[in-house]
Amino acid sequence: MKKFKFTINGNDYSVDVFGIEENLARLEVNGTPYSVELHRTIKASKTPTIVRPALKQEAQPLIEKKEGGSAHPILAPLPGSITKLVVGKGDIVSKGQLLLIMEAMKMENQVLADRTGVVENIRVQQGDAVLQGDIILEIV
């Protein structure tokens, strides 16, 4: 916003200019708002105006399980015991989703899916002890 003070025919005016778009100025004179049309040649802007299309909200992608596909193993990151299974066989999981919680070195560790897919096989149960690199479950 720019502020100006004018004296016209002995009268003082306080003018606040809020913005000018194309040939229309939004301003306020002594507290009264006005939209003023400007009579001038509109110069092309050096900076282009970027107009982005609205993003479409897409539905959650459907994952089709294909028979005979190779399963992707989820491995135990370190030795420990399984304290909680969050997913079950046949569940659809997305990348980064929590699969299970395991305790290792007296700390709870979250095991996350590293890909999107369907849980094909769960090889552990709650309370099972696993070694680093053991296959915990498989995602197709």
Buried (B, 14 or more C-beta within 10 A) or exposed (E): EEEEEEEEEEEEEEBBBEEBEEEEBBBBBEEEEEEEEEEEEEEEEEEEEEEEEEEEEEEEEEEEEEEEEEBBBBBBBEBBEBBEBEBEEEBBBEEEEEBBBBBBEEEEBEBEBEEBBBBBEBEBEEEBEBEEEBBBBBBB
